[in-house]
Amino acid sequence: MTGTALRAAVLWGTELAVVRGLVTRSSLGRRVAHRFVAGERLEDGISAAHALGRRGIAAMLDHLGENVTSEAQASAAADGYVLALKLIHETEGLHCNIAIKLTQLGLDQSMDLCLENTERVLAAAEPAGILVMVDMESSEYVDPTLEVLRRLRARHQGIGVAIQSALRRTADDVFALPDGAPIRLVKGAYLESPSVAYPSRADVDRAFARLFATLTSRGHPVHVATHDPRLLAGAVRFTERRGLPIERIELQMLLGIREDLQRDYAGRGYPVRAYVPYGAEWYPYLTRRLAERPANVWFFVSNLVRRRG
Ligand SMILES: Cc1cc2nc3c(=O)[nH]c(=O)nc-3n(C[C@H](O)[C@H](O)[C@H](O)COP(=O)(O)OP(=O)(O)OC[C@H]3O[C@@H](n4cnc5c(N)ncnc54)[C@H](O)[C@@H]3O)c2cc1C
């Protein structure tokens, strides 16, 4: 890293720490979160999914929450998903599946608890034909997450997982994924040490493109989950040049981010899906979105100034 780049990184870290302190769970934080989060209730998520559907964009509902601290919370999270699945199923014309986090379903407590809760969610999703996608959390969760996937995939077809191109290990993990499982390919949202993750953005992007090619040639349906226009275009080009049906991929973006790209691809007939988070536990999600992009911090600060002014 050059001296200037290093100074910029240090400054950026300080700036982010200050903003994180300001965000907390204040009403201002809540207001800023609403740029990226559908609202606090399940109904807010469903309305956002309807609004996307009107623009030809499918949705993936995520009930915010992670790292629960008791069995009761993990079980309540599974109940919440069962309810969401029922509502999705009963709502006519909704193109919607769900995303779950395993630490929300008890992975920190025990593998057995997590398996039991996740299986309960799958049992509710299966008859409704709704896909359940497992988010990938920070690097220490990769092994147990892939283990849960392997065990449940043996009994349920309607489950897939996210993998992160930022992690060095993913280049090997990709060869041990269950055959045919839908895979969401992301860059990775967690701050990781250089011993496990590529520190350079260029390496993360190169790994993303390589992983996409490997996943596609191994027959996985691939969810290309990024707002990076070059990687999205590359995935579309690769698929079309190989003569593969375009339905083998899905272009996925987050609610409130690059809506222009979402509309553009959907308008041209490509399969597009937006990740729609809802719920009261928006704080960790918001801080990850702030960390990804300096402009979001300025968006936050300008709200702060406007409020004080
Ligand atoms: C559908 C979906 C599911 C995801 N699931 C996971 C998961 O399970 N595990 C995980 O670790 N990560 C997940 N992520 C997050 C992902 O890892 C990245 O952190 C995030 O998408 C930002 O990286 P990027 O690929 O968009 O590329 P970047 O290179 O970071 O960004 C490319 C461009 O996208 C826009 N952009 C990116 N982020 C933002 C932002 N926060 N605000 C405004 N504009 C932005 C900017 O225009 C930027 O120039 C998911 C992302 C998506 C889209």
The ligand as an ORCA input file, in Angstrom:
! r2SCAN-3c Opt
* xyz 0 1
  C     -28.204    -10.068     -2.947
  C     -26.986     -9.934     -2.069
  C     -26.785    -10.838     -1.048
  C     -25.647    -10.748     -0.256
  N     -25.395    -11.720      0.683
  C     -24.222    -11.703      1.348
  C     -23.857    -12.765      2.213
  O     -24.582    -13.748      2.388
  N     -22.655    -12.672      2.865
  C     -21.801    -11.609      2.676
  O     -20.716    -11.602      3.267
  N     -22.141    -10.590      1.869
  C     -23.313    -10.597      1.201
  N     -23.616     -9.572      0.368
  C     -22.797     -8.331      0.376
  C     -21.607     -8.440     -0.535
  O     -20.674     -9.360     -0.024
  C     -20.918     -7.073     -0.671
  O     -20.473     -6.665      0.581
  C     -21.803     -5.984     -1.234
  O     -22.632     -6.476     -2.248
  C     -20.962     -4.816     -1.811
  O     -20.098     -5.305     -2.784
  P     -20.373     -5.270     -4.356
  O     -20.265     -6.679     -4.845
  O     -21.645     -4.618     -4.668
  O     -19.118     -4.557     -4.981
  P     -18.386     -3.196     -4.621
  O     -17.125     -3.220     -5.400
  O     -18.302     -2.992     -3.154
  O     -19.350     -2.107     -5.215
  C     -19.605     -1.945     -6.594
  C     -20.518     -0.743     -6.762
  O     -21.778     -1.012     -6.151
  C     -22.289      0.103     -5.469
  N     -22.358     -0.204     -4.013
  C     -21.804     -1.282     -3.395
  N     -22.099     -1.301     -2.092
  C     -22.851     -0.208     -1.872
  C     -23.459      0.324     -0.725
  N     -23.365     -0.271      0.451
  N     -24.159      1.477     -0.868
  C     -24.278      2.073     -2.064
  N     -23.715      1.613     -3.190
  C     -23.009      0.490     -3.102
  C     -21.337      1.235     -5.774
  O     -21.807      1.857     -6.954
  C     -20.033      0.518     -6.040
  O     -19.156      1.258     -6.825
  C     -24.729     -9.679     -0.467
  C     -24.928     -8.783     -1.507
  C     -26.016     -8.907     -2.323
  C     -26.187     -7.955     -3.456
*
